[in-house]
Amino acid sequence: MTTTSVSKGCFVFKPKAKQFKKTLDAEELFTNGSEGCESSKDRFRLCQALWNNMKSETESVQDGLNKKILDSVLEFVKKSATSFLSREEDWASRMRASEIPTAALVLGVNVTDHDLTFQSMTNRLQQSVTPFVVSVQAKECAAVKHLLQKVLQRLMGINVSVDEDEEEASANVPQNRMPCSPSTLCDWYKTACEKPSGISPAKKRRSSEMEFPPRPPIVVIFRDLEAFSSRVLQDFILICSQYTQQLPLLFIFGIATSPSTIQRMLPHSVTSLLCIELFQSLSCTQHLATIIDKFPFKTSGKVLQVLVGLFLYHDFSVRNFIKGLQFSLLEHFHSQPLSVLCRNKQDALARARQLSHQEVERIRQLPSFMRFVEEQEPQEQVELLTNDEHVKDVCQKLLKGLRQYHKNFFPILRCLHVLTSSLPKYPLGKQIRELHVTCLEGNVWETEEYESALQLLRLLAKDELLTVLLKCVEILKHGKAKKLRDALRQLQDLTDKFQQLDDHSAVEGHVEGREDDPSSGQGIQKKTDLFHLQKCLLQMKDSRRTKKMSPFELLRNQTVEYIDSLIRVHLAPPESQPLYEVCYYTSSGTLRRHLNATPRTSIQTALNHPYCYLQNEALRNEAGAISNAAPDICIVYKLHLECGRLINLYDWLEAYTTVVTATKEVDPDPSEKGKADEIRHARFIRAVSELEFLGFVKSTKQKTDHVARLTWGGC
């Protein structure tokens, strides 16, 4: 193997014992540098408790979403195990003896979320069906012998020999190692089924709590089917098909893209050996909508838009979305001292009564509180700006109002989504997250999309409108706020009127009313001269303008107007609420900078301005200047910016030496000078190698003593 790098070598520097420092725990890392140090420990405990609640809630939601597909897979495995136990002479009449039951599990492209699903599946299989469950990944199965080795090792719990020539290697295999072959697995399985002691200790502990069938199936889970080599899969399936009479094998394929992947990777001669059943999980977008709906932590519209954007345009990973929310939660409690009030109602009110003078001053500096003060009477403004005790009392009322706002906001938001998600072209979005972002960013009723949605609601038929109203009634039944109960009664009255409305009589009355209407066309048939025809047409035109609305149309307009009033009252953006900064994280720029990293920009910033990261005063210099106190790679990087497409290594080294030795006025001894030159040469080569590793330069065959520059410009 050859390499085209500038230098070759490996240098190991073992740290001394005194260099090891005591690691800081999470609380110390949180309190160091946080704003409002007097309450940082309290905020850390609040943040930790809130995250633990959010984590448990999220896991329960995810388990509930995966329950249906996991139950289906579990039932499939049980049925396959029962079929294997019952097959004797009549097995061939129902299924060919070489067929292996296979569950094709389509999980979606959010690969990072699959770990939790497979872990839950493995646990449930081991708890209720079989102790013999093996999960393998493509990165550890480059060849079929490695795949066999992993399966045998994880089933048997001992080391397995993977020598290609097992006959020659059998004499050299230690006693604690066994040859890697399916026959070894057959022997072990027979022994394990006859003697419980044959089961590996880990599986023995799991199986001791419950009874399994006399011959439990062996389940092999291929977690990332697309990443496996087609040749490896084909060989493994062909080998296993020869042992289906001795081993109750069962496969589970984890598929990220499409079920057609199986036909693409495996020929018909191999797929014919599998009895495949397809299972489809929920889409990641539906999963995300449920998670957002259940999360108690609040974010601004821009923050939620950043998180959703990363989800939609990067990995579709709900797990990474939750990590982004976790970072937002941590950053909010770390950077906002008043987040100490972000807790349950009684604790928040009690903490508000104990605010210090510094915390009261922070409340006065909040933009939302300033707007609240400006709206008050002059005497009240003086009290709010001078009396700390009065501010504490008002703060308690504002916290109650903020909590009441949240109780009303989310049920009305769901009602608006139910009303508009079935409209043509989805004017306010198909997913609730789209509507949520719109409501967080501003007054939703001021948008053109909202006006379009109301116009479409005024055109709905009775059955369609009644269906969505009944859904809204079900949503409001779970609301506990007084205003929601009033809205519930009003909507129930409207739905009762719709149900009591006699369509037949309404239509009949409408037709009778139109019999004398010139628009019926009877006048046209009676009169044939041009004057009367023109007069009749004018009457028809006027009658259309002043047409009397039917009872259904009146009731429909009344319903839409009432819904519009609810939205204008309860769906105001959070910025309109005083003290919203206590509960909402709004720094979308910080979140984007941490989660949506730009490596090239960060690397070039570090190389151009090392002070930004090292915080060393000696590195402060004017723009364009090169300090000899900077790290070698920064000096070499800045010098390479002054060169063209090809860089002469000798000239580069001379320039580097000039910068490094710029402040040295006394010439060293000749004996020391040669040693110093060697050290500088080694430092230069190491810096160039690092630049090559980062992708700024590369070796070139055009000139042996030159390197080629791969970038343009400085930043």
Summary of the structure (lengths in Angstrom):
residues: 715
radius of gyration: 36.5
end to end distance: 35.4
largest distance: 126.5
contacts: 1996
relative contact order: 0.08
helix: 64%
strand: 7%
